[in-house]
Amino acid sequence: MKNIIGIFFLFFLGTSTLLSQDFDDLPGVDAVYFEDIKSIEYRILGNDDQADPTAQIGALNEEIAKLKKRYSTEEDPDKQTSLQDDINTKQRQLNTVYDDKMERDKWRLKLAAPLSTMPIVNLNAGQTIYWAFDDLNEEPTRYSYTIIPFNWDWSHRLDVATSEYLDGFSYSEINEFVFPELTVTNYTAQRFSFPNNEIKPTISGNYLLVVYETNSEEVAFTRRVFVARQEFAFVDDIRDNSFDRDSLQNINFTISYPEIYDQLAPARDVKVVVLQNGRYDNARSIEKPALVMNSRLRYGYQDKIGFKPGKEFRYIMMQTLDYPQLGTEFVNRNKDNYEVYLKPQEERSYHPNFFYRDLNGKFVTMNGVQNEEPGDPDYAHVYFTFYQDRPYYKADLYVVGKLTDWQFKDEFRLSYNNREGRYEGEALLKQGYYDYYYALKQDGSDQIDIDRTEGHAFQTSNDYTVLVYYTPPNGRFDKLVATKTLSINY
């Protein structure tokens, strides 16, 4: 890694014009608008993770400079020897701290995303979300970001002043970037943390993170962010009590609220969203509980909250490009790119489900396998092959997962090869490990359909996240008052 981290002086010139844009015109709240933006990742960091030795490095450099100045003017040989010993000691300390910083940066660039199902941080808990994305544009680009408050189901932005939900500035520039070395594909790795001292939400709820090109203010991409204040509590675990195990995983849970909410009207004031593997395309929105009893709200049970379970995910194992890994036929190294050819796949809806530990649809980028020194991840053109006797009737075949934001994207659509009797596709991916499904997009529908390509099995492991929102009477914000994620295994 080239130890080049760009630090810009932040110039805050007032409120960004993005705050007055009509976000209803955007095609989606998890959208990418610049084709050169790749590999958007995040990791939730706590207080211990955020310790930054930059200030300590600066202090040590200042001490060494002072000692060297004294050494240059000292005429006593004994004192010179003593000063040189002090300089050497401080230099060793500096090297240790600097090496620790480099290791921290390498670790942070790996961004162990599977540890974080969703970008949720607790308000005033010292947490932040460390964001990373790559810009493949040959010309260096400066980016900024802001946040926009949204309602509980993301159907519209809130018409409120920034002073009502933000402490600090309304936007900030991204001031950390890294130029990887020894990679075939040139890119700039952009990094920033949010919330931070410049932009800090004061109200819990849903926020849209908007990253945009600083000069033109064109939106590069958007991401959902969840800021919670855990005021309500889960009385029991999220669980599946389903007896209909050939079709759905049914989720049940109970939450309690404190005495200060004794005038709460659940059907009016409380809304709940249940997500499977962080997906919003099949999210369940619940506007009233199944039962209210003694400050407890029960959900599910008789009023089923059901999800099709799918099967364990297919995977792309691409931590190294030196040789083919499990599930890969071969790897080509060309002058200006890598090519990775995955082993051909087919429908598995009628195949038995085999349990293996996966990432429940997510991905993590990395370079290096066990016992290898990690380096900067490169990019590769990944080729997909899916055998099918004839093309699907009035439907297109796509690769979907967190790598596509659980959306149908043109770059992940496969084309049918009549001569070979198979679907073929190609996508540019960063080194790492990816979960994915093959899914059908039926004509006239945006619903992800895996019934035929993947099938379902009740034993499948899935992550379920419950988000609980409370809207005070005449309140302007839908406050996120409880969150919980649990992996259901069989």
C-alpha positions as CSV (number, residue, x, y, z in Angstrom):
1,M,0.0,0.0,0.0
2,K,1.3,3.4,-0.8
3,N,1.2,5.3,2.4
4,I,-0.5,8.2,0.8
5,I,-3.6,9.4,2.6
6,G,-5.0,12.6,1.2
7,I,-6.0,15.1,3.9
8,F,-7.9,18.2,2.7
9,F,-8.6,21.2,4.8
10,L,-12.4,21.3,5.2
11,F,-14.1,24.5,4.0
12,F,-17.7,24.7,5.1
13,L,-19.3,27.3,3.0
14,G,-22.8,26.9,4.3
15,T,-25.7,24.6,3.6
16,S,-25.3,22.3,0.7
17,T,-27.8,22.8,-2.1
18,L,-28.4,19.1,-2.0
19,L,-30.5,19.6,1.1
20,S,-33.2,21.3,-1.1
21,Q,-33.3,18.7,-3.8
22,D,-36.4,16.7,-4.4
23,F,-35.3,13.1,-3.5
24,D,-38.6,11.7,-4.8
25,D,-37.0,12.0,-8.2
26,L,-34.3,9.5,-7.3
27,P,-34.8,5.9,-8.6
28,G,-34.1,4.4,-5.2
29,V,-32.6,5.1,-1.8
30,D,-29.9,2.5,-2.3
31,A,-28.7,3.7,-5.7
32,V,-25.4,4.1,-7.6
33,Y,-25.3,6.8,-10.2
34,F,-21.7,6.9,-11.2
35,E,-20.6,3.8,-13.1
36,D,-17.0,4.2,-11.9
37,I,-18.1,3.8,-8.2
38,K,-17.6,0.2,-7.0
39,S,-17.4,-1.9,-3.8
40,I,-19.4,0.2,-1.4
41,E,-18.8,-1.3,2.1
42,Y,-19.1,-0.4,5.7
43,R,-18.1,-1.6,9.2
44,I,-19.5,-0.5,12.5
45,L,-16.8,0.8,14.8
46,G,-16.9,1.3,18.6
47,N,-14.8,3.5,20.8
48,D,-11.9,1.1,20.9
49,D,-11.8,0.8,17.2
50,Q,-11.6,4.5,16.6
51,A,-8.4,5.1,18.5
52,D,-6.3,7.0,15.9
53,P,-2.5,7.4,16.6
54,T,-2.1,10.3,14.2
55,A,-1.8,12.8,17.0
56,Q,0.7,10.6,18.8
57,I,2.8,10.4,15.6
58,G,2.8,14.2,15.2
59,A,3.8,14.7,18.9
60,L,6.7,12.2,18.5
61,N,7.9,13.9,15.3
62,E,7.9,17.2,17.1
63,E,9.9,15.8,20.0
64,I,12.5,14.3,17.6
65,A,12.8,17.6,15.8
66,K,13.5,19.4,19.0
67,L,16.1,16.8,20.1
68,K,17.8,17.0,16.7
69,K,18.0,20.8,17.0
70,R,19.6,20.5,20.4
71,Y,22.0,17.9,19.2
72,S,23.1,20.2,16.3
73,T,24.1,23.0,18.7
74,E,25.5,20.9,21.5
75,E,29.3,20.8,21.7
76,D,29.8,18.5,24.7
77,P,30.4,14.9,23.3
78,D,28.8,13.2,26.3
79,K,25.7,15.3,26.0
80,Q,25.6,14.6,22.3
81,T,25.7,10.9,23.0
82,S,22.9,11.2,25.5
83,L,20.8,13.2,23.0
84,Q,21.4,10.7,20.3
85,D,20.2,7.9,22.6
86,D,17.1,9.9,23.3
87,I,16.5,10.5,19.5
88,N,16.9,6.7,18.8
89,T,14.5,5.9,21.6
90,K,11.9,8.3,20.3
91,Q,12.5,7.1,16.7
92,R,11.8,3.5,17.8
93,Q,8.6,4.6,19.5
94,L,7.6,6.5,16.4
95,N,8.3,3.4,14.2
96,T,6.1,1.2,16.5
97,V,3.2,3.6,16.5
98,Y,3.5,4.1,12.8
99,D,3.6,0.4,12.1
100,D,0.5,0.0,14.3
101,K,-1.3,2.7,12.3
102,M,-0.4,1.0,9.0
103,E,-1.8,-2.3,10.4
104,R,-4.9,-0.6,11.6
105,D,-5.4,1.0,8.2
106,K,-4.9,-2.4,6.5
107,W,-7.5,-3.9,8.8
108,R,-9.9,-1.1,8.3
109,L,-9.6,-1.3,4.6
110,K,-10.6,-5.0,4.8
111,L,-13.8,-3.9,6.4
112,A,-15.1,-7.1,7.8
113,A,-18.6,-6.4,6.5
114,P,-20.1,-9.7,7.4
115,L,-20.0,-8.6,11.1
116,S,-22.5,-5.9,10.3
117,T,-25.8,-7.0,8.8
118,M,-27.0,-3.4,8.5
119,P,-25.6,0.1,9.0
120,I,-27.1,0.7,12.4
121,V,-25.5,2.9,15.1
122,N,-26.8,3.8,18.5
123,L,-27.3,7.5,19.3
124,N,-24.6,9.0,21.6
125,A,-23.0,5.6,22.1
126,G,-19.6,6.5,20.6
127,Q,-20.2,4.4,17.5
128,T,-19.5,5.3,13.9
129,I,-19.9,3.6,10.5
130,Y,-16.6,3.4,8.6
131,W,-17.5,3.7,5.0
132,A,-15.4,2.7,2.0
133,F,-15.8,2.8,-1.7
134,D,-13.6,2.7,-4.8
135,D,-13.5,5.2,-7.7
136,L,-12.3,3.7,-10.9
137,N,-12.3,7.1,-12.7
138,E,-8.8,7.9,-14.1
139,E,-9.2,11.5,-13.0
140,P,-9.0,12.0,-9.2
141,T,-12.4,13.2,-7.9
142,R,-13.3,14.9,-4.7
143,Y,-16.4,13.8,-2.9
144,S,-18.6,15.1,-0.2
145,Y,-21.5,13.7,1.8
146,T,-24.6,14.8,3.6
147,I,-27.6,13.0,5.3
148,I,-31.3,13.5,4.8
149,P,-33.9,12.3,7.3
150,F,-36.6,10.0,6.0
151,N,-39.8,8.5,7.5
152,W,-40.1,5.0,8.9
153,D,-40.8,3.2,5.7
154,W,-38.6,5.3,3.4
155,S,-41.6,6.5,1.4
156,H,-40.7,10.2,1.7
157,R,-38.1,12.6,3.1
158,L,-39.0,14.7,6.1
159,D,-39.5,18.4,5.6
160,V,-37.6,19.7,8.6
161,A,-34.7,22.1,9.1
162,T,-31.2,20.7,9.5
163,S,-30.9,22.2,13.0
164,E,-33.7,20.0,14.2
165,Y,-31.8,16.7,13.6
166,L,-28.1,17.7,13.2
167,D,-25.4,18.9,15.5
168,G,-22.6,20.4,13.4
169,F,-22.4,21.1,9.7
170,S,-24.9,20.0,7.0
171,Y,-22.2,18.4,4.8
172,S,-18.6,17.4,4.8
173,E,-15.8,16.6,2.3
174,I,-14.3,13.1,2.2
175,N,-10.7,13.8,3.2
176,E,-9.1,10.3,3.3
177,F,-8.2,8.3,0.2
178,V,-5.6,5.7,-0.7
179,F,-3.9,4.8,-4.0
180,P,-3.4,1.0,-4.1
181,E,-0.1,-0.2,-5.7
182,L,0.7,-3.3,-7.7
183,T,-2.8,-3.7,-8.9
184,V,-3.7,-4.1,-12.6
185,T,-6.8,-2.0,-12.2
186,N,-6.1,1.6,-11.1
187,Y,-8.5,3.0,-8.6
188,T,-8.8,5.4,-5.7
189,A,-10.0,3.9,-2.4
190,Q,-12.1,6.6,-0.6
191,R,-12.8,6.4,3.1
192,F,-14.8,8.3,5.7
193,S,-16.5,7.8,9.0
194,F,-20.0,8.8,9.9
195,P,-21.4,9.9,12.4
196,N,-18.5,12.2,13.4
197,N,-17.7,15.5,15.1
198,E,-18.7,17.5,11.9
199,I,-22.0,15.7,11.2
200,K,-23.7,14.2,14.2
201,P,-27.5,13.3,14.3
202,T,-29.4,14.3,17.4
203,I,-32.6,12.4,16.7
204,S,-32.9,8.7,16.1
205,G,-34.5,7.5,12.9
206,N,-33.9,6.8,9.2
207,Y,-31.3,8.8,7.3
208,L,-30.3,8.7,3.7
209,L,-26.5,9.1,3.3
210,V,-25.9,11.0,0.0
211,V,-22.3,11.0,-1.4
212,Y,-21.8,13.4,-4.3
213,E,-19.1,14.9,-6.4
214,T,-18.0,18.1,-4.6
215,N,-17.7,20.5,-7.5
216,S,-20.7,19.6,-9.6
217,E,-22.9,18.3,-6.7
218,E,-23.9,15.4,-8.9
219,V,-25.1,12.4,-6.7
220,A,-22.6,9.5,-6.8
221,F,-24.5,7.0,-4.6
222,T,-27.0,6.8,-1.7
223,R,-27.2,4.5,1.2
224,R,-29.7,3.9,4.1
225,V,-28.3,4.6,7.5
226,F,-30.2,3.8,10.8
227,V,-29.6,5.8,14.0
228,A,-31.2,4.2,17.0
229,R,-31.9,5.0,20.6
230,Q,-32.7,1.7,22.4
231,E,-35.7,2.9,24.5
232,F,-38.0,-0.1,23.9
233,A,-36.8,-3.7,24.7
234,F,-37.2,-7.1,23.2
235,V,-38.7,-9.5,25.8
236,D,-37.8,-12.7,23.9
237,D,-35.7,-13.7,21.0
238,I,-36.8,-13.4,17.4
239,R,-37.8,-16.9,16.5
240,D,-39.7,-19.1,14.0
241,N,-42.5,-21.1,15.5
242,S,-43.7,-22.1,12.1
243,F,-45.4,-25.4,11.4
244,D,-45.7,-24.7,7.7
245,R,-42.0,-25.5,7.2
246,D,-42.3,-26.4,3.5
247,S,-43.0,-22.8,2.6
248,L,-42.3,-20.0,5.0
249,Q,-40.1,-19.0,8.0
250,N,-42.6,-17.2,10.3
251,I,-41.1,-14.6,12.7
252,N,-42.5,-13.9,16.2
253,F,-41.3,-11.5,18.8
254,T,-42.5,-9.4,21.8
255,I,-41.3,-5.9,22.7
256,S,-41.9,-3.9,25.9
257,Y,-42.0,-0.1,26.4
258,P,-41.2,1.9,29.5
259,E,-43.7,3.6,31.8
260,I,-43.0,7.0,30.3
261,Y,-44.9,5.8,27.2
262,D,-48.0,4.7,29.2
263,Q,-50.2,6.8,27.0
264,L,-48.9,5.2,23.9
265,A,-51.5,4.0,21.3
266,P,-49.7,1.1,19.5
267,A,-51.9,1.1,16.4
268,R,-51.2,4.8,15.9
269,D,-47.7,5.4,17.4
270,V,-45.7,2.3,16.8
271,K,-44.5,0.8,13.4
272,V,-42.3,-2.2,12.9
273,V,-40.2,-3.3,9.9
274,V,-38.8,-6.9,9.6
275,L,-36.0,-7.5,7.2
276,Q,-34.5,-10.8,5.9
277,N,-30.7,-10.5,5.4
278,G,-31.0,-6.7,5.3
279,R,-33.2,-6.8,2.2
280,Y,-35.8,-4.2,1.6
281,D,-37.2,-5.8,-1.6
282,N,-39.1,-8.3,0.5
283,A,-39.4,-6.4,3.8
284,R,-42.5,-6.7,6.0
285,S,-44.0,-3.5,7.3
286,I,-46.3,-3.9,10.3
287,E,-48.6,-1.1,11.5
288,K,-50.2,-2.8,14.5
289,P,-49.3,-5.6,16.9
290,A,-51.1,-8.9,17.1
291,L,-51.7,-8.4,20.8
292,V,-51.2,-5.6,23.4
293,M,-50.9,-6.6,27.1
294,N,-49.3,-5.0,30.1
295,S,-46.9,-2.6,28.2
296,R,-46.0,-5.4,25.9
297,L,-46.6,-5.7,22.1
298,R,-46.6,-9.1,20.5
299,Y,-46.0,-9.5,16.8
300,G,-46.5,-12.6,14.6
301,Y,-48.0,-15.6,16.2
302,Q,-51.6,-15.7,14.8
303,D,-50.9,-12.8,12.4
304,K,-48.0,-14.5,10.6
305,I,-44.9,-12.6,9.5
306,G,-43.7,-15.0,6.9
307,F,-40.6,-15.1,4.6
308,K,-39.7,-17.5,1.9
309,P,-36.4,-19.1,3.2
310,G,-34.5,-19.6,0.0
311,K,-31.4,-21.8,0.2
312,E,-27.8,-21.3,1.3
313,F,-26.2,-18.9,-1.1
314,R,-24.0,-19.7,-4.1
315,Y,-20.6,-18.1,-3.7
316,I,-17.7,-16.5,-5.5
317,M,-14.3,-17.3,-3.7
318,M,-11.8,-14.8,-5.1
319,Q,-9.4,-13.9,-2.3
320,T,-6.5,-14.6,-4.7
321,L,-6.0,-14.3,-8.4
322,D,-2.9,-16.4,-8.6
323,Y,-4.9,-19.6,-9.0
324,P,-8.5,-20.8,-9.2
325,Q,-10.3,-21.3,-5.9
326,L,-13.3,-23.4,-4.9
327,G,-16.1,-22.9,-7.5
328,T,-13.7,-21.3,-10.1
329,E,-12.7,-23.1,-13.3
330,F,-9.7,-21.0,-14.2
331,V,-8.1,-17.5,-13.9
332,N,-6.5,-15.5,-16.8
333,R,-4.0,-12.8,-16.2
334,N,-3.9,-10.4,-19.2
335,K,-1.9,-7.2,-19.7
336,D,-4.5,-4.9,-18.4
337,N,-7.0,-7.1,-16.5
338,Y,-7.8,-10.4,-14.8
339,E,-10.5,-12.8,-15.9
340,V,-12.1,-15.3,-13.5
341,Y,-14.4,-18.0,-15.0
342,L,-16.8,-19.6,-12.5
343,K,-17.8,-23.2,-12.8
344,P,-21.1,-23.6,-14.7
345,Q,-24.3,-23.7,-12.6
346,E,-27.9,-24.8,-13.1
347,E,-31.3,-24.7,-11.4
348,R,-31.3,-26.3,-8.0
349,S,-35.0,-25.9,-6.9
350,Y,-35.4,-29.7,-6.9
351,H,-32.0,-30.4,-5.4
352,P,-31.7,-31.1,-1.7
353,N,-30.4,-28.2,0.4
354,F,-26.9,-28.6,1.8
355,F,-26.1,-26.5,4.9
356,Y,-22.8,-24.6,4.9
357,R,-21.8,-21.4,6.6
358,D,-22.3,-18.4,4.2
359,L,-22.6,-14.7,4.6
360,N,-26.4,-14.6,4.2
361,G,-26.2,-12.7,0.9
362,K,-23.4,-10.2,1.8
363,F,-19.8,-9.9,0.6
364,V,-16.4,-8.9,1.9
365,T,-13.5,-7.7,-0.2
366,M,-10.0,-8.9,0.6
367,N,-6.7,-10.0,-1.0
368,G,-4.8,-13.0,0.4
369,V,-5.6,-16.4,1.7
370,Q,-4.4,-18.1,4.9
371,N,-0.7,-17.8,5.5
372,E,-0.3,-15.2,2.7
373,E,0.7,-11.6,3.3
374,P,-2.4,-9.5,2.4
375,G,-2.0,-6.9,-0.3
376,D,-4.2,-4.4,-2.1
377,P,-7.3,-6.1,-3.6
378,D,-7.4,-6.0,-7.4
379,Y,-10.4,-6.2,-9.7
380,A,-11.4,-9.0,-12.1
381,H,-13.9,-9.6,-14.9
382,V,-16.0,-12.5,-13.5
383,Y,-17.8,-14.7,-16.0
384,F,-21.0,-16.5,-15.0
385,T,-22.5,-19.5,-16.8
386,F,-25.9,-20.9,-16.1
387,Y,-27.1,-23.9,-18.2
388,Q,-30.8,-24.0,-19.3
389,D,-32.2,-25.9,-22.2
390,R,-34.2,-23.0,-23.5
391,P,-34.5,-19.3,-22.4
392,Y,-37.1,-18.5,-19.7
393,Y,-40.5,-17.5,-21.0
394,K,-41.1,-13.7,-20.5
395,A,-38.3,-13.4,-17.9
396,D,-34.7,-12.4,-17.7
397,L,-32.0,-14.0,-15.6
398,Y,-29.9,-11.9,-13.2
399,V,-27.3,-12.3,-10.5
400,V,-28.6,-10.7,-7.2
401,G,-27.4,-10.2,-3.7
402,K,-25.8,-7.5,-1.6
403,L,-23.3,-7.1,-4.4
404,T,-26.3,-5.7,-6.5
405,D,-28.0,-4.0,-3.5
406,W,-30.7,-6.6,-4.0
407,Q,-31.7,-4.9,-7.2
408,F,-31.9,-5.9,-10.8
409,K,-28.9,-4.2,-12.4
410,D,-28.0,-4.3,-16.1
411,E,-24.4,-5.2,-15.5
412,F,-25.6,-8.4,-13.7
413,R,-28.1,-9.5,-16.4
414,L,-27.2,-12.7,-18.2
415,S,-27.8,-13.2,-22.0
416,Y,-28.9,-16.5,-23.5
417,N,-26.6,-18.3,-25.9
418,N,-28.7,-20.4,-28.2
419,R,-25.8,-22.3,-29.6
420,E,-24.5,-23.4,-26.2
421,G,-27.9,-23.7,-24.5
422,R,-26.9,-21.6,-21.6
423,Y,-27.0,-18.1,-20.0
424,E,-23.8,-16.1,-19.9
425,G,-22.8,-12.9,-18.1
426,E,-19.8,-10.9,-17.0
427,A,-19.3,-8.4,-14.2
428,L,-16.4,-6.4,-12.8
429,L,-15.8,-7.4,-9.1
430,K,-13.2,-6.6,-6.5
431,Q,-11.2,-9.5,-4.9
432,G,-13.0,-11.1,-2.0
433,Y,-15.8,-13.4,-1.1
434,Y,-19.4,-12.9,-2.5
435,D,-22.7,-14.6,-1.8
436,Y,-25.3,-14.5,-4.6
437,Y,-28.4,-16.0,-6.1
438,Y,-29.6,-16.4,-9.7
439,A,-33.0,-14.8,-9.9
440,L,-35.7,-14.3,-12.6
441,K,-37.2,-10.9,-13.4
442,Q,-40.6,-11.6,-14.8
443,D,-41.9,-9.2,-17.5
444,G,-43.6,-6.2,-15.9
445,S,-42.4,-7.1,-12.4
446,D,-39.4,-5.9,-10.2
447,Q,-39.9,-8.7,-7.7
448,I,-36.9,-11.0,-7.2
449,D,-38.0,-14.5,-8.1
450,I,-35.8,-17.4,-7.0
451,D,-38.5,-20.1,-6.8
452,R,-37.3,-21.9,-9.9
453,T,-33.6,-21.0,-10.0
454,E,-32.8,-21.6,-6.3
455,G,-35.8,-23.0,-4.6
456,H,-36.5,-23.0,-0.8
457,A,-35.8,-25.1,2.2
458,F,-36.9,-24.5,5.8
459,Q,-33.5,-25.4,7.2
460,T,-31.9,-22.4,5.5
461,S,-30.0,-20.0,7.8
462,N,-31.1,-16.4,7.5
463,D,-30.6,-13.2,9.4
464,Y,-33.7,-11.4,10.6
465,T,-33.6,-7.7,11.7
466,V,-36.5,-6.0,13.5
467,L,-36.7,-2.2,13.5
468,V,-39.2,-0.6,15.9
469,Y,-40.3,3.0,15.3
470,Y,-42.2,5.4,17.6
471,T,-43.9,8.6,16.3
472,P,-45.0,10.9,19.2
473,P,-48.5,12.5,18.8
474,N,-48.1,15.4,16.5
475,G,-44.4,14.5,16.2
476,R,-42.3,15.2,13.0
477,F,-39.9,12.3,13.3
478,D,-40.3,8.6,13.3
479,K,-37.9,7.7,16.0
480,L,-36.0,4.3,15.9
481,V,-36.5,3.1,19.5
482,A,-35.4,-0.6,19.2
483,T,-33.4,-2.8,16.9
484,K,-32.4,-6.5,17.0
485,T,-30.8,-8.9,14.6
486,L,-30.8,-12.7,15.1
487,S,-29.6,-15.5,12.9
488,I,-32.1,-18.3,12.7
489,N,-30.6,-21.7,12.1
490,Y,-32.1,-25.2,12.0
